[in-house]
Amino acid sequence: MYIAYIFKPDISRRQKLQRKAAMEYDHWHSSIETGNKGKTMRLTYQADYSLRVLLYLAASPEDRLANIQDIADTYKISHNHLMKVVYKLGKLGYIETVRGHGGGMRLAKGADEISIGAIVRQMEEDFRVVECFAPEHNQCVITPICQLRPALHEALEAFLQVLDRYTLADVTTNKELYKQFIVPFA
């Protein structure tokens, strides 16, 4: 008679932390739902990935260059999308890239000099919350009398003003915790 034992492999501390963070994210994400069939206000992938790249670089040791493939693997996102994001971040002066063997990227300035609001403003393609925010495409017949437009504009400005209060340094105060989650050489 054979007795089969089924062992659950021990999960690492890193995996436990990742699961806990994922559960917290799911809770946070569901708390910002608008109530409109589960839809939420979202940043574009370009802004989202830009923030992730900058978080990754802020948590990385200053003497080591990061590369796009490591970041893509860590976040499980498209290498091609990241290439576009990194290119734009470089053009905007947020990251410094080094070409060639052993090349990579790092922050071009201190994390305390990088405003989250500025990143979002520069990386978002447009902030047209509603059609009338783009006069060249506006077909809404009530635009001349609409009182909703100013309220939405005010809400958008409030959103951006909150982001303006934070720097990359403010959102990466615990670099050791970030390293456990995202940096492969921690």
C-alpha positions in Angstrom: 0.0 0.0 0.0 1.3 3.4 -1.0 0.5 6.6 0.7 0.8 9.7 -1.4 1.5 12.9 0.3 0.7 16.1 -1.4 3.0 18.9 -0.3 2.3 22.4 -1.0 5.6 24.1 -1.8 6.5 26.8 0.6 6.0 30.2 -0.9 8.7 32.7 -0.4 8.5 35.8 1.6 8.5 37.8 -1.6 5.6 35.8 -3.0 3.6 36.4 0.2 4.3 40.1 0.1 3.3 40.2 -3.6 0.0 38.4 -2.8 -0.7 40.7 0.1 0.0 43.8 -2.1 -2.2 42.4 -4.9 -5.1 41.9 -2.4 -4.6 45.5 -1.1 -4.5 46.8 -4.7 -7.7 44.9 -5.6 -9.3 46.4 -2.5 -8.1 49.9 -3.4 -9.0 49.5 -7.0 -12.5 48.4 -6.2 -12.9 51.3 -3.8 -12.4 53.9 -6.6 -14.9 52.4 -8.9 -17.4 55.0 -10.1 -20.4 52.8 -9.7 -21.0 52.9 -13.4 -21.0 49.2 -14.2 -17.5 48.7 -12.8 -15.8 51.4 -14.9 -13.1 53.4 -13.3 -11.2 56.6 -14.1 -7.8 55.5 -15.5 -4.6 56.8 -16.8 -3.4 55.7 -20.2 -0.9 52.9 -20.4 1.7 55.4 -21.4 1.3 57.4 -18.1 0.9 54.2 -16.1 4.1 52.5 -17.6 6.0 55.8 -17.2 5.3 55.9 -13.5 6.2 52.2 -13.1 9.5 52.8 -14.9 10.3 55.7 -12.7 9.3 53.8 -9.5 11.6 50.9 -10.6 14.5 53.3 -11.3 14.0 55.1 -8.0 14.2 51.8 -6.1 17.2 50.6 -8.0 20.7 51.0 -6.6 22.3 54.2 -7.9 25.4 52.4 -9.2 23.5 50.0 -11.3 21.8 50.6 -14.7 18.4 49.0 -15.3 17.3 47.7 -18.6 14.0 47.6 -20.4 13.8 43.8 -20.4 14.2 43.6 -16.6 11.4 46.1 -16.2 9.1 44.4 -18.7 9.7 41.0 -17.0 9.1 42.5 -13.5 5.8 44.1 -14.4 4.8 41.5 -17.0 4.2 44.2 -19.6 5.1 44.7 -23.2 8.8 45.3 -24.0 7.7 47.3 -27.1 5.4 49.6 -25.1 8.2 50.2 -22.6 10.6 51.1 -25.3 8.3 53.9 -26.4 7.8 55.1 -22.9 11.5 55.0 -22.0 12.3 56.9 -25.2 9.8 59.6 -24.3 11.0 59.8 -20.6 14.6 60.2 -22.0 13.5 63.0 -24.3 11.7 64.7 -21.4 14.9 64.5 -19.3 13.6 62.2 -16.6 15.9 59.3 -17.4 19.4 59.0 -18.7 20.2 56.1 -21.1 23.5 54.5 -21.7 24.0 52.6 -25.0 26.2 49.6 -25.7 27.3 46.5 -23.8 26.4 46.9 -20.1 24.2 49.9 -21.0 20.8 50.7 -19.5 19.1 53.5 -17.8 18.9 55.5 -14.6 17.1 58.5 -13.2 18.6 61.7 -14.8 17.7 63.8 -11.7 16.9 63.2 -8.1 13.6 61.5 -7.2 12.8 64.6 -5.1 12.9 66.7 -8.3 10.4 64.6 -10.3 6.8 65.6 -9.8 4.1 62.9 -10.3 1.7 65.6 -11.6 4.2 66.7 -14.2 4.8 63.1 -15.4 1.1 62.5 -15.8 0.6 65.8 -17.6 3.4 65.1 -20.0 2.6 61.4 -20.6 -1.2 61.6 -21.0 -2.3 62.1 -24.6 -5.2 64.2 -23.7 -7.4 65.1 -20.8 -10.7 65.4 -22.7 -13.0 64.0 -20.1 -15.9 64.8 -22.2 -16.4 65.7 -25.9 -16.8 69.5 -25.2 -13.2 69.6 -23.9 -12.1 69.4 -27.5 -13.8 72.2 -29.4 -12.6 70.9 -32.8 -14.5 67.7 -32.3 -17.4 68.9 -30.2 -20.9 67.9 -31.5 -22.8 68.5 -28.3 -25.7 70.8 -28.8 -25.9 72.0 -25.2 -22.3 73.2 -25.0 -23.3 77.0 -25.0 -25.5 76.5 -21.9 -23.9 73.5 -20.2 -23.0 73.9 -16.6 -21.4 70.4 -16.3 -18.3 71.3 -18.2 -16.9 73.7 -15.6 -17.5 71.2 -12.9 -15.7 68.5 -14.8 -12.8 70.9 -15.6 -12.6 71.7 -11.8 -12.5 68.0 -10.9 -9.7 67.4 -13.5 -7.7 70.3 -12.1 -8.2 69.0 -8.5 -6.9 65.6 -9.6 -3.8 67.1 -11.1 -3.2 69.4 -8.2 -3.2 66.4 -5.8 -0.6 64.7 -8.0 1.4 67.9 -8.1 1.9 67.6 -4.3 3.9 64.4 -4.7 7.4 63.7 -6.0 8.9 60.4 -7.0 10.8 60.5 -3.7 7.5 60.8 -1.7 6.1 57.6 -3.2 9.2 55.6 -2.8 10.1 56.3 0.8 10.5 52.6 1.6 13.1 51.5 -1.1 13.8 48.3 0.6 10.2 47.2 0.3 10.1 48.2 -3.4 13.3 46.2 -4.0 11.6 43.1 -2.6 8.8 43.5 -5.1 10.3 44.8 -8.2 14.0 44.9 -8.4 15.5 41.6 -9.5 18.9 42.2 -7.8 17.5 43.0 -4.3 
